[in-house]
Amino acid sequence: VERCLKLAQRVGKAAEEGRYILSQQRTAGRYDLVVPELAADEFAFAHRDAPWMQVGRELLGGEPAVAYMGVLWTLPSADSQQFHADGRPLFAEGLEEGSPDLPPYAINVFMPLVDVDEANGPTEFIPRSHRQGYPKGPTKPQHVEAKAGDAILFDFRVVHRGAGNAGNKPRPMLYTVLCRPWFRDT
């Protein structure tokens, strides 16, 4: 975790200063940083050799491909994101009442590089949204607090958001998107 944290701090600071080209500013104070260096053997503990890869194999029906790896860099005072899903259902009929629950085609793995709590903004999830789509009325999101190095796995279709960071330090989080080998995010 310490090696990832140092890399995240380096690219996070570069993004804040506008010097990191593989970044996208999601909202004020919130950066999504694609970090190709994470694919190196030095960081294999966070992908190829990660304990969650067995769960990925089981959920995705075989050896998953790594679609993306990067760092979510959230500065102090960043507001909460809008709720969103990273992927859509592949078939519209999959959301009809009584339809079979289709298996995931991709899963997100978030690994906090610092402890994540209510103060620095946990990820909030809408339960069952991978199955039901966006809620059509008020719903109570579930938030997940985690220790540095923990893994948070969820279906690519789940509606979620990063909560605001009311802490006094950046909140870096490593992310990996595992997918079935045929899937391409476009």
C-alpha positions, -999 to +999 in steps of 0.1 A: +000+000+000+029+024+008+043+021-027+009+028-042+004+057-019+037+073-029+028+069-066-007+083-060+007+113-042+031+120-070+005+118-098-021+135-076+000+166-071+009+166-108-028+166-117-035+194-092-008+215-110-021+205-145+010+185-153-005+150-155-020+144-190-037+111-182-062+127-159-098+138-160-112+162-134-146+148-125-157+177-103-138+204-084-111+188-064-117+153-077-094+136-103-095+103-121-059+095-130-050+066-153-016+054-141+001+030-166+029+024-141+005+003-120+006-025-145+043-031-137+053-062-117+062-039-088+025-034-083+013-070-091+000-073-055-027-048-066-038-068-097-023-101-109-014-114-075-042-096-056-063-117-032-095-104-048-085-119-082-101-152-072-134-134-065-130-117-099-126-151-116-157-165-099-178-134-107-166-131-143-165-168-152-128-172-158-096-152-160-106-115-161-089-089-182-078-056-166-096-028-184-082+001-164-060+009-134-056+042-118-060+065-088-090+085-077-075+116-060-100+136-039-089+168-023-102+182+010-133+203+005-143+183-026-181+180-028-199+147-033-202+134-068-235+130-085-247+094-084-237+074-115-230+040-128-198+032-146-216+008-170-250+002-183-270-031-185-260-048-218-296-057-225-326-033-217-348-064-211-325-072-182-342-045-162-378-058-167-397-072-137-392-109-136-362-110-159-333-132-150-304-115-131-276-113-156-241-119-144-216-090-143-195-082-173-171-060-153-164-053-117-147-024-100-122-029-072-114+001-050-085-001-027-082+029-004-046+041+002-056+059+034-083+049+059-117+061+045-143+073+070-173+096+072-150+127+074-129+121+043-158+107+022-166+070+017-181+056-015-219+055-013-239+028-031-275+023-041-283-013-033-296-035-061-292-007-087-273-030-109-305-049-112-331-021-110-313+008-127-315+043-112-339+047-084-373+063-092-377+079-059-360+086-026-336+059-016-311+055+012-276+050+000-253+026+018-218+039+025-187+018+029-159+029+052-126+010+048-090+008+061-060+015+038-054-017+018-089-031+020-107-040-012-142-029-021-156-049-051-188-040-069-206-046-101-197-020-129-235-013-132-241-003-096-251+033-090-226+049-067-208+081-059-178+093-040-189+113-009-174+148-002-141+150+015-145+171+047-111+160+060-079+180+058-059+156+035-064+142+001-082+108-002-063+086-027-079+054-038-065+029-063-090+015-087-089-015-110-117-025-134-118-062-141-139-074-170-147-104-191-121-107-219-146-098-247-158-065-230-145-031-243-156+001-226-164+026-252 
